[in-house]
Amino acid sequence: MAQDTVSPEFARATSTAQRVRINDNELAVEVLGPEGAPVIITHHGAPGLGSRAEPRASFGRLADEYRVVVFDARGSGESEGSGVFSHEQWAADIDGLREWVGADSIAMAGGSYGGFMAMEYAIRYPQRVRALVLRDTSPDNSNAHLARENALASDRVTIDMDKFDRIDEGRVRDNEDLKDCWREILPLYDFVYDPEATERKVQATPYRYEAHNYAFSVNLPAYDVKPQLPSIAVPTLVTVGRTDWITPVSCSETIVELIPGARLTIFEESGHSPQIEQAEEWTSTVRGFLNEVYPPNARV
């Protein structure tokens, strides 16, 4: 269940999204920042739960120097949900967006499940990636058993494990059931638990159960990019919150061990979302990394 928690003020849809047809599927896309600047494409987490709201809020802070493309993936948010929701298809959609925005190469970024897709894209389209930024993610599905252990050990709330299993295994019945299961596990995500804020996040989330179920019942059981990670030859930054329950620090450490020259930054007062919980420090870290390896005056 590698998913993002998004503050409600970040989760409101805007009216500026473009409807862009990519690979015979219409995507909701926003492009932030100056024309001609180096391009960052960033992928949200949580298929069927996530949307462009979180990467717009976090990577939008870099739009003073970079051209930032955020979008709702096929089957999520406000985008159309035709075709299959495979990693191959989602990666092809990223490349279609790269071509649409007119960039020969990009910095690829993603958090949580979006990190899965950022790594998948870097592996499948290596000639198109100049830098890689990952947050609170995992190189395989081994985080699933760690997350289950952490959920059972939580002293915040007692989790209904039937709901946990339905969302974790991609067996939710409809959008309302997905919402109910999401409400059950959300208390585990933040460094500081605020029940009222958690409920606001539940209400702000766009629910698309078909994409969620496909991702968690079909994609994730076989997900493992560890053998391919040593082939990634671009500068890579990995960030993670110290108390992330669902993609723990050990998952980020494995990624850094496998990608040559990758860097790891751990945010000590964050759970799964340091881009929100330690926003200033996280943004400074990502900006410093990109300014060094993918400077704003770079040609794309």
C-alpha positions as CSV (number, residue, x, y, z in Angstrom):
1,M,0.0,0.0,0.0
2,A,2.7,2.5,-0.9
3,Q,0.5,5.6,-0.8
4,D,0.8,9.3,-0.1
5,T,-0.9,11.3,2.6
6,V,-1.8,14.7,1.3
7,S,-2.8,17.7,3.3
8,P,-6.3,18.9,2.3
9,E,-5.1,22.3,1.3
10,F,-2.8,20.5,-1.2
11,A,-5.6,18.1,-2.4
12,R,-8.0,20.6,-4.0
13,A,-8.2,20.2,-7.8
14,T,-7.5,23.3,-9.8
15,S,-9.2,24.5,-13.0
16,T,-6.0,24.9,-14.9
17,A,-5.5,21.2,-15.8
18,Q,-5.2,20.5,-19.5
19,R,-6.9,17.4,-21.0
20,V,-4.1,15.7,-23.0
21,R,-4.6,12.5,-25.0
22,I,-1.6,10.2,-24.4
23,N,-1.6,6.6,-25.8
24,D,-5.3,6.8,-26.5
25,N,-6.2,7.8,-23.0
26,E,-7.0,11.3,-21.8
27,L,-4.9,12.6,-18.9
28,A,-5.4,15.6,-16.6
29,V,-2.1,17.5,-16.8
30,E,-0.6,20.7,-15.4
31,V,2.6,22.3,-16.5
32,L,4.2,24.7,-14.0
33,G,7.2,27.0,-14.5
34,P,9.0,28.9,-17.3
35,E,9.1,27.7,-20.9
36,G,12.5,26.5,-21.9
37,A,13.5,25.5,-18.4
38,P,14.7,21.9,-17.7
39,V,11.8,19.6,-17.3
40,I,10.8,17.5,-14.3
41,I,8.0,15.0,-14.6
42,T,6.8,13.7,-11.2
43,H,4.5,10.8,-10.6
44,H,2.0,10.7,-7.7
45,G,1.6,7.7,-5.5
46,A,-1.3,5.5,-4.7
47,P,-3.0,4.4,-8.0
48,G,-6.7,5.0,-7.5
49,L,-6.1,7.2,-4.5
50,G,-3.4,9.6,-5.5
51,S,-3.5,12.5,-7.8
52,R,-1.4,15.4,-9.2
53,A,-2.2,17.4,-6.0
54,E,0.7,16.2,-4.0
55,P,3.5,16.5,-6.6
56,R,2.0,19.9,-7.6
57,A,2.4,21.1,-4.0
58,S,5.9,19.6,-3.4
59,F,7.6,19.9,-6.8
60,G,5.6,23.0,-7.6
61,R,8.0,24.8,-5.2
62,L,10.7,24.2,-7.8
63,A,8.8,25.8,-10.6
64,D,10.7,29.1,-10.2
65,E,13.6,27.3,-11.9
66,Y,12.2,24.2,-13.6
67,R,9.4,23.2,-15.9
68,V,7.4,20.9,-13.7
69,V,4.9,18.5,-15.2
70,V,2.3,16.9,-12.9
71,F,-0.6,14.7,-13.9
72,D,-3.2,12.2,-12.8
73,A,-2.1,8.8,-14.0
74,R,-4.3,6.7,-16.1
75,G,-7.2,5.5,-13.9
76,S,-6.5,8.0,-11.1
77,G,-7.7,11.5,-10.1
78,E,-9.5,13.2,-13.1
79,S,-7.8,11.2,-15.8
80,E,-9.5,8.7,-18.1
81,G,-9.2,5.0,-17.1
82,S,-9.2,3.1,-20.4
83,G,-6.9,0.2,-21.1
84,V,-4.8,-1.6,-18.5
85,F,-3.1,-0.2,-15.4
86,S,0.2,-2.0,-15.8
87,H,3.7,-0.6,-15.0
88,E,4.5,-0.9,-18.7
89,Q,1.5,1.2,-19.7
90,W,2.1,3.8,-17.0
91,A,5.7,4.1,-18.0
92,A,4.7,4.5,-21.6
93,D,2.3,7.3,-20.6
94,I,5.2,9.1,-18.8
95,D,7.2,8.9,-22.0
96,G,4.2,10.2,-24.0
97,L,4.0,13.2,-21.7
98,R,7.8,13.8,-22.1
99,E,7.3,13.8,-25.9
100,W,4.2,16.0,-25.6
101,V,6.0,18.6,-23.5
102,G,8.8,18.7,-26.0
103,A,11.7,17.5,-23.8
104,D,14.4,15.2,-25.1
105,S,15.3,14.2,-21.6
106,I,13.9,14.9,-18.1
107,A,14.5,14.6,-14.4
108,M,12.1,11.9,-13.3
109,A,10.6,12.0,-9.8
110,G,8.1,10.1,-7.7
111,G,7.1,9.2,-4.2
112,S,5.7,6.1,-2.7
113,Y,4.1,4.1,-5.6
114,G,5.2,7.0,-7.8
115,G,8.7,6.0,-6.8
116,F,8.0,2.6,-8.2
117,M,7.1,4.2,-11.5
118,A,10.0,6.6,-11.5
119,M,12.4,3.7,-11.2
120,E,10.4,1.7,-13.8
121,Y,10.7,4.7,-16.2
122,A,14.4,5.1,-15.6
123,I,14.9,1.4,-16.3
124,R,12.7,1.2,-19.4
125,Y,13.7,4.6,-20.9
126,P,17.3,5.2,-19.7
127,Q,18.2,7.5,-22.6
128,R,15.4,9.9,-21.5
129,V,16.4,10.4,-17.9
130,R,19.0,12.9,-16.6
131,A,18.4,12.6,-12.9
132,L,16.2,10.6,-10.6
133,V,14.5,11.8,-7.3
134,L,12.8,9.2,-5.2
135,R,10.8,9.6,-1.9
136,D,9.6,7.0,0.6
137,T,9.5,4.1,-1.9
138,S,10.7,0.5,-2.3
139,P,12.5,-1.5,-5.0
140,D,10.3,-4.6,-4.5
141,N,7.2,-5.8,-2.7
142,S,9.1,-6.8,0.4
143,N,7.8,-3.7,2.1
144,A,4.4,-5.3,2.3
145,H,5.2,-7.7,5.1
146,L,7.1,-4.9,6.9
147,A,4.0,-2.6,6.6
148,R,1.8,-5.3,8.0
149,E,4.1,-5.8,11.0
150,N,4.2,-2.1,11.7
151,A,0.4,-1.8,11.4
152,L,-0.1,-4.6,13.9
153,A,2.4,-3.1,16.3
154,S,1.0,0.4,16.1
155,D,0.1,2.0,19.5
156,R,-2.0,4.8,17.8
157,V,-5.0,2.8,16.7
158,T,-6.2,-0.8,16.5
159,I,-6.4,-1.6,12.8
160,D,-9.3,-3.7,11.4
161,M,-7.1,-6.3,9.6
162,D,-9.9,-7.3,7.3
163,K,-10.0,-3.8,5.9
164,F,-6.2,-3.7,5.9
165,D,-6.1,-6.9,3.8
166,R,-8.7,-5.8,1.4
167,I,-6.8,-2.6,0.5
168,D,-3.4,-4.3,0.6
169,E,-4.5,-7.1,-1.7
170,G,-6.6,-5.1,-4.1
171,R,-9.9,-6.6,-3.1
172,V,-11.9,-3.5,-2.4
173,R,-15.5,-3.7,-3.6
174,D,-16.1,-0.1,-4.9
175,N,-15.1,3.5,-4.3
176,E,-17.0,3.7,-1.0
177,D,-15.2,0.5,0.3
178,L,-11.9,1.9,-0.8
179,K,-12.6,5.1,1.1
180,D,-13.6,3.1,4.2
181,C,-10.4,1.0,4.0
182,W,-8.3,4.1,3.4
183,R,-9.7,5.8,6.5
184,E,-8.7,2.7,8.5
185,I,-5.0,2.9,7.6
186,L,-4.4,6.6,7.3
187,P,-3.6,7.1,11.1
188,L,-0.4,5.2,10.4
189,Y,1.1,7.6,8.0
190,D,2.1,10.9,9.7
191,F,4.8,11.6,12.2
192,V,2.3,13.3,14.5
193,Y,-1.2,11.8,14.5
194,D,-4.1,14.3,14.2
195,P,-7.5,12.5,13.9
196,E,-9.3,15.6,12.5
197,A,-6.6,16.1,9.9
198,T,-6.8,12.5,9.0
199,E,-10.5,12.7,8.3
200,R,-10.1,15.8,6.2
201,K,-7.6,13.8,4.1
202,V,-10.1,11.0,3.7
203,Q,-12.7,13.5,2.4
204,A,-10.2,15.2,0.1
205,T,-9.0,12.0,-1.7
206,P,-10.3,11.1,-5.2
207,Y,-11.3,7.4,-5.2
208,R,-10.9,5.1,-8.2
209,Y,-11.0,1.6,-7.0
210,E,-10.4,-0.2,-10.4
211,A,-6.9,1.2,-10.7
212,H,-6.2,0.5,-7.1
213,N,-7.3,-3.1,-7.3
214,Y,-5.3,-3.8,-10.5
215,A,-2.1,-2.2,-9.0
216,F,-2.3,-4.2,-5.8
217,S,-3.6,-7.5,-7.0
218,V,-1.8,-7.7,-10.4
219,N,1.2,-5.4,-10.4
220,L,2.7,-5.6,-7.0
221,P,2.9,-9.4,-6.3
222,A,5.5,-9.6,-9.1
223,Y,7.1,-6.1,-8.5
224,D,10.9,-6.3,-8.1
225,V,13.3,-4.0,-9.9
226,K,16.4,-4.8,-7.7
227,P,18.1,-6.7,-10.5
228,Q,17.8,-3.7,-12.9
229,L,18.8,-0.9,-10.4
230,P,22.6,-1.3,-11.0
231,S,22.0,-0.3,-14.6
232,I,20.7,3.2,-13.6
233,A,23.5,5.5,-14.5
234,V,22.1,8.9,-13.6
235,P,22.5,10.9,-10.4
236,T,19.9,9.7,-7.9
237,L,18.6,11.1,-4.7
238,V,16.5,9.0,-2.3
239,T,14.6,10.7,0.5
240,V,12.6,9.0,3.3
241,G,11.0,9.8,6.6
242,R,12.5,8.1,9.7
243,T,9.2,6.7,10.9
244,D,7.7,5.7,7.5
245,W,5.7,2.7,8.4
246,I,4.8,1.5,4.9
247,T,8.1,1.9,2.9
248,P,10.6,1.9,5.8
249,V,14.1,3.3,5.8
250,S,15.5,-0.1,5.0
251,C,13.7,-0.1,1.6
252,S,15.5,3.2,0.7
253,E,18.8,1.9,1.9
254,T,18.4,-1.1,-0.4
255,I,17.8,1.3,-3.4
256,V,20.9,3.3,-2.5
257,E,23.0,0.2,-2.2
258,L,22.0,-0.9,-5.7
259,I,22.0,2.3,-7.8
260,P,25.7,3.4,-8.3
261,G,26.4,6.7,-6.6
262,A,22.9,7.2,-5.2
263,R,22.5,9.5,-2.2
264,L,20.2,9.0,0.8
265,T,18.7,11.7,3.0
266,I,16.6,10.6,6.0
267,F,14.2,13.1,7.6
268,E,14.1,12.5,11.3
269,E,10.7,14.1,12.1
270,S,8.7,12.7,9.2
271,G,6.6,9.6,8.5
272,H,5.7,8.7,4.9
273,S,5.6,12.4,3.8
274,P,8.7,14.5,4.5
275,Q,7.7,16.7,1.6
276,I,4.8,17.8,3.8
277,E,6.0,17.3,7.3
278,Q,9.5,18.8,6.8
279,A,8.7,20.7,3.7
280,E,11.4,23.4,3.9
281,E,14.2,20.9,4.6
282,W,13.0,18.4,2.0
283,T,12.6,21.1,-0.7
284,S,16.1,22.5,0.1
285,T,17.6,19.0,-0.2
286,V,15.9,18.3,-3.6
287,R,16.6,21.7,-5.0
288,G,20.3,21.5,-4.0
289,F,20.6,18.1,-5.6
290,L,18.9,19.1,-8.8
291,N,20.8,22.4,-9.0
292,E,24.1,20.4,-8.9
293,V,23.3,17.5,-11.3
294,Y,20.5,19.0,-13.5
295,P,21.1,22.8,-13.3
296,P,18.3,25.2,-14.2
297,N,20.3,26.5,-17.2
298,A,20.6,23.0,-18.7
299,R,19.4,22.4,-22.2
300,V,16.7,19.9,-22.6
